[in-house]
């Protein structure tokens, strides 16, 4: 039950930032766990880890650019 709660939170968080692939894998994992499908859980967990790693790399690049750009109030608007 505790895993289901964590996966529910992770699904919601993924959805709120538009991480559709991570959200899909979270949903699949929850369904496999509820059905007692151990093999499905293992397989889907591996897919989830892969999609999470991809998302994390993309977010790291995004935040690196955001830090380089600096505060919004100091940014120059295009003319």
N, C-alpha and C positions, 0 to 999 in steps of 0.2 A: 504494500500500500504506500509506503514511503517513497519508493521509486516512482510510482505513478504520480504522486504529488510533485516530485521534482521534474518529471517529464512534462507535466501539465504547465508548470512555470516556465520551463525552457521552451515549450511550444509557443506559449504566449509571448515571451520575450523575442523569439525568432520572428514571429508574425509581426510584432510591432515595429521591427526595423526592416521588414521586407525580405527576410532571408527564407525564401520559399522552399528551397531544397532542404535546408535544415529543419524547417517546420514539418515538411513532408516526412522526413526520416523519423522525427520525434513521434509523429502521429502513428506511423507504421510500427515503431517500437512499442508504443503503448498498446496497440491492437494485438501484437504478437504476445506480449506479456499477459494481457487479459485472457487470451485464448490458451495460455499455457504452452505455447509453441517455443520451446527452448532454442531450436535451430534457427527459427525465424528471428528470435531476439538477438542471438549472436551475430547473425548475418547483418541484420539491420543496424545493430550497434556499430559494426565495422563501417558501414556506409555512413552512419551519423558522424563518426569520428573523422572520416575523410571530408565530408561536406563542412564540418565545423573548422577543420584545418584550412580549407580553401577560404572560407568566410573570414577567418581570423587574419590571414595574410592580406586579404583585400582591405579589411578594416585598418590594419596596421599602416598600409600605404596611404589610405585616406587620411588618417590622423596625422601621419607624418607631413603630408601636404598642408593640412590645416594648421599645424604648428608653424610651418615655414611661412605661411601666409600671414600669420600674426592676428592680432585682434581685429574684429570687424570694423570697429570705429576708426582704425588707422588704415584700412584698405582703401585703395583708390578705385573709384568707379570709372568704368570705360566712358569715353567721351563720344 
